[in-house]
């Protein structure tokens, strides 16, 4: 599409729980899950 999408992902840990934060401007082109 010619438009860049800038997405920032930060993961913090609270106890045993990982908390992802996603921010930025993007055109939605897909959905997904990241498992670690």
N, C-alpha and C positions, 0 to 999 in steps of 0.2 A: 504494500500500500504506500510505501514511501515515507511513512511517518515513523520516527523512532519512538519506542516505548521505554521509559525509564522507570524501573521498579527497584525499590530497596527492600531487602529482607533482613530483619534482625531477629536473633533468637536469644532469649534470656532464660535463665534457669531459676526457678523458685522451688527450693527443696528438690524433689525428684521430678518435678514437672517442667517440661520445656514449653515456653510461651513464644510463639512466632508473632512477629509484627511485620505486616506488609504495607508499604506506602508507595505512592508515586502516581504518575499519570500514564495510563495505557489504554489501548483499545483492546477489549476482551476478545481473544481469539481462541482460547482454550481453557479448560478446567483440569485440575489434577490434584494429586495427593503426593506428598513427599514423605516417605517413611524412613526413619533412621534407626 
